[in-house]
């Protein structure tokens, strides 16, 4: 299932008639599972926002062409993400994100208590 606002698997036409991969941004990026799926579906994932430094390092290893933004999404604006990723004048075709796992994962549930 894909979001109707995303151009899953399609290419975007430029003014000169050539086509390019649509641009996307990953929020709550983690190690990059959703980034991988979006790249395999034809997107260029140009930025990934992740608060955890370990996951930032893993994402950067897995996707060296993606700008990693090590910050909370609560403290970022769209303009800030665009600026950090060098996307000021580019069209962003899709912003996607996976829900943070803490509220859904059973790992550590019994040792650290409920997280979500």
N, C-alpha and C positions, 0 to 999 in steps of 0.2 A: 504494500500500500504506500502511496506517496501523497504528499501534500499537493493540492491542486495549484498552489502558487509556485511550485518548483517545476523546472523544465527537465524532468528526469529523462536522461538518455538523449536529450536533443542538443543541437548546436545552435548557437546564436549567430545570426548574420550580422556582419559589419557593414558599414556604409560603403565599403569598396566591394562588397559581394562575397568576400571570403567568410568562412565560418570559424568560430573559436568555441572552446569549451565554456559553458556557463560558469560563473564565479560563485562560490559559496563560502560561508563562514560557519565553523563548528563551535557551539557553545557547550560548556560542561564536557570538554573534549576527551578527558581521560587519556588512555593510551592510543586512542584513535580508531576504535572499531567502526563508528559511524563515518568517520573520515574515509576509511578504506571503502566502505560500501558506496559512498557518494562518488569517490574517485572511480571506482569500477563501473558506476552508472553514467560516467561521462562528465563529471564536474571537476573543476579545479578548485580544491579547497585552499584558499589563499590565506586564511587566518584561523587560528584555533585558540579559544579562550579556556584556560584551566587554572584553578587556584592552587592546586597541589604541585609543589615543585618536582616531586618524583615523577608524577604523571606528565608534567611538562617535558622533562628530560626524555622520557620514553616516547612521547609523541614526536618530539624533535628528531629522535633517532629514526623513528618509523617514517616520518614525512619531512625530510630535510628541506624541501622547497616551500613548506608552509611556515608562515610567521606565527610563532607561539607567543601568546600574550598571557603572562603569568599574573593573573588578577581575578578578582571576583567580578562576575557580570553585574553585580549590584552597583559597582563603582565605576562602570564604563558607560560611555555613550556610544551611539553609532558612529559619530564623528571621530571619537577617539580610536575606535577599532579601525576605521578607514585610514586614519593618519598613521597609526603604528604599522599597518600592513601595506602602506603605500598604495591605497586604493581610492584616493580622493576623487579622481575623475572617472572611475570605472563604475559600471553598473553591477550591482550585486544581485544575482538572480535568486539566491536562496540562503536563508539563515536557518540552521537546524541545530538541534541539541538533544542530547539524551538526558533523561531525568537523573539527578544524582542518585547513586546506588544506595546510600546509607539507609534510606527509609524503606527500601525494598529487599535488601540483601539479608540473608540469614547468617552470613559469616560474622562471627564475633558477637552475635546477638545475645548469646548466653553468658558471655564473659564481660561485655561492656554495657549491657542493658539496651533498651530500645533507642534507636537513633532517629527515628522519624515518626 
